[in-house]
Amino acid sequence: MIKLQKAYDYKIYVTGFFQAGKSTLIKTLDPNAFSIDKPLRELWRGEKSTTTVGFDLGHLIWARPNPNSDGVIMSESEYINEKDEYSGWICKKIEIKGSPGQLHFKVVREMVAKSSDGVLFVIDSSDPDSIGNALTLLAECRCLLGEDIPIVIIANKQDLETALPPEEVSNLIHEFTYGGSAKNNFGIKEAIIRLLRIITGEIKPNSNSMYIEEVS
């Protein structure tokens, strides 16, 4: 039997509740990302918005000068344009795929999540009322992919004055949480690199505390 080679080295599944910022995160990382979405019928917090009804799909490169470094995350198109700068670096292709967050899209999430190596779970830190639904999806995610699937959680929308600090989100969900802003592109790449290093076994999450332990 001929074994087909994957077009990517790692697949990251991006999930979270409705309007948590999943599509914004993917499109900020990869401006050429493809989305199956539709406009919301009503304004969301006073603004026009869209919601994913299929999936979001982006392609990234994780480039490192050596195996011990965090390296950098960039879109595949950015890497192609600047490829010579990363000659000799260790470069891995990442498929990043997002799912719809409304609870009734469970079947779609099951399809999108298949064969994922790790999960980037997005929480809207500016909307505490959504955290209960977020926890429902987090449990669903572990049910779909297994309890041992590497997961990094992001308290998104830290650029908003109404956002809860990451520490408060951590206390509410009892899991370590990164702070970030998909819209302003801070904290997101660092979280992805941490997730990738957990996937590769270079670092490991400590299930009994809110920090991540280096593998010696």
FENQUIVEN-V751833 format. One record per residue. N is the residue number from 1. RES is the residue in three letters. PHI is phi in whole degrees, 0 to 359 (NA if undefined). PSI is psi as a letter, one per 20 degrees, with the letter a starting at -180 (none if undefined). Layout:
BEGIN
N&RES&PHI&PSI + N&RES&PHI&PSI
END
This chain:
BEGIN
1&MET&NA&p + 2&ILE&279&p + 3&LYS&266&o + 4&LEU&285&p + 5&GLN&278&p + 6&LYS&292&q + 7&ALA&279&i + 8&TYR&217&q + 9&ASP&272&h + 10&TYR&221&q + 11&LYS&244&p + 12&ILE&255&p + 13&TYR&261&p + 14&VAL&254&p + 15&THR&217&r + 16&GLY&154&r + 17&PHE&286&r + 18&PHE&314&p + 19&GLN&64&k + 20&ALA&283&i + 21&GLY&110&k + 22&LYS&295&g + 23&SER&295&g + 24&THR&300&g + 25&LEU&300&g + 26&ILE&294&g + 27&LYS&287&h + 28&THR&289&g + 29&LEU&289&h + 30&ASP&226&n + 31&PRO&301&i + 32&ASN&266&j + 33&ALA&299&q + 34&PHE&261&p + 35&SER&225&q + 36&ILE&250&o + 37&ASP&218&r + 38&LYS&210&q + 39&PRO&293&q + 40&LEU&289&q + 41&ARG&290&h + 42&GLU&240&q + 43&LEU&296&q + 44&TRP&252&o + 45&ARG&56&l + 46&GLY&82&j + 47&GLU&232&q + 48&LYS&289&q + 49&SER&209&r + 50&THR&239&r + 51&THR&225&p + 52&THR&287&p + 53&VAL&242&i + 54&GLY&235&e + 55&PHE&197&r + 56&ASP&246&p + 57&LEU&225&p + 58&GLY&230&r + 59&HIS&230&p + 60&LEU&236&r + 61&ILE&235&p + 62&TRP&255&o + 63&ALA&248&p + 64&ARG&225&p + 65&PRO&290&h + 66&ASN&205&r + 67&PRO&294&i + 68&ASN&267&i + 69&SER&265&q + 70&ASP&290&h + 71&GLY&73&b + 72&VAL&225&q + 73&ILE&248&p + 74&MET&213&r + 75&SER&290&q + 76&GLU&299&h + 77&SER&294&h + 78&GLU&295&g + 79&TYR&297&g + 80&ILE&299&g + 81&ASN&290&h + 82&GLU&240&k + 83&LYS&304&h + 84&ASP&298&h + 85&GLU&292&i + 86&TYR&248&k + 87&SER&298&p + 88&GLY&89&i + 89&TRP&280&r + 90&ILE&274&o + 91&CYS&240&p + 92&LYS&242&q + 93&LYS&272&p + 94&ILE&240&p + 95&GLU&263&p + 96&ILE&243&p + 97&LYS&230&p + 98&GLY&254&q + 99&SER&239&r + 100&PRO&290&q + 101&GLY&259&i + 102&GLN&292&p + 103&LEU&301&h + 104&HIS&284&i + 105&PHE&267&k + 106&LYS&302&g + 107&VAL&298&h + 108&VAL&296&g + 109&ARG&298&h + 110&GLU&301&g + 111&MET&290&g + 112&VAL&292&h + 113&ALA&285&i + 114&LYS&307&p + 115&SER&65&j + 116&SER&286&q + 117&ASP&267&h + 118&GLY&195&r + 119&VAL&234&p + 120&LEU&255&o + 121&PHE&258&p + 122&VAL&254&p + 123&ILE&242&p + 124&ASP&280&n + 125&SER&288&i + 126&SER&270&i + 127&ASP&228&m + 128&PRO&303&h + 129&ASP&295&i + 130&SER&273&i + 131&ILE&293&h + 132&GLY&300&g + 133&ASN&293&h + 134&ALA&299&g + 135&LEU&295&h + 136&THR&298&g + 137&LEU&289&h + 138&LEU&296&g + 139&ALA&295&g + 140&GLU&299&g + 141&CYS&299&g + 142&ARG&291&h + 143&CYS&293&g + 144&LEU&290&g + 145&LEU&250&i + 146&GLY&102&q + 147&GLU&297&h + 148&ASP&270&j + 149&ILE&298&p + 150&PRO&298&p + 151&ILE&227&p + 152&VAL&243&p + 153&ILE&255&p + 154&ILE&245&p + 155&ALA&276&n + 156&ASN&281&r + 157&LYS&68&k + 158&GLN&291&i + 159&ASP&283&i + 160&LEU&269&q + 161&GLU&296&h + 162&THR&276&i + 163&ALA&288&p + 164&LEU&287&q + 165&PRO&299&q + 166&PRO&305&h + 167&GLU&297&h + 168&GLU&290&h + 169&VAL&297&g + 170&SER&302&g + 171&ASN&294&h + 172&LEU&287&h + 173&ILE&255&i + 174&HIS&61&k + 175&GLU&216&q + 176&PHE&299&p + 177&THR&225&p + 178&TYR&274&q + 179&GLY&264&q + 180&GLY&191&r + 181&SER&221&o + 182&ALA&296&h + 183&LYS&295&g + 184&ASN&262&j + 185&ASN&57&l + 186&PHE&232&q + 187&GLY&81&i + 188&ILE&281&g + 189&LYS&296&h + 190&GLU&297&g + 191&ALA&294&h + 192&ILE&295&g + 193&ILE&298&g + 194&ARG&299&g + 195&LEU&298&g + 196&LEU&297&h + 197&ARG&288&h + 198&ILE&288&g + 199&ILE&301&g + 200&THR&282&i + 201&GLY&85&j + 202&GLU&285&h + 203&ILE&225&r + 204&LYS&224&q + 205&PRO&287&q + 206&ASN&263&o + 207&SER&290&i + 208&ASN&258&j + 209&SER&205&r + 210&MET&259&l + 211&TYR&216&r + 212&ILE&243&p + 213&GLU&263&p + 214&GLU&290&q + 215&VAL&273&p + 216&SER&275&none
END
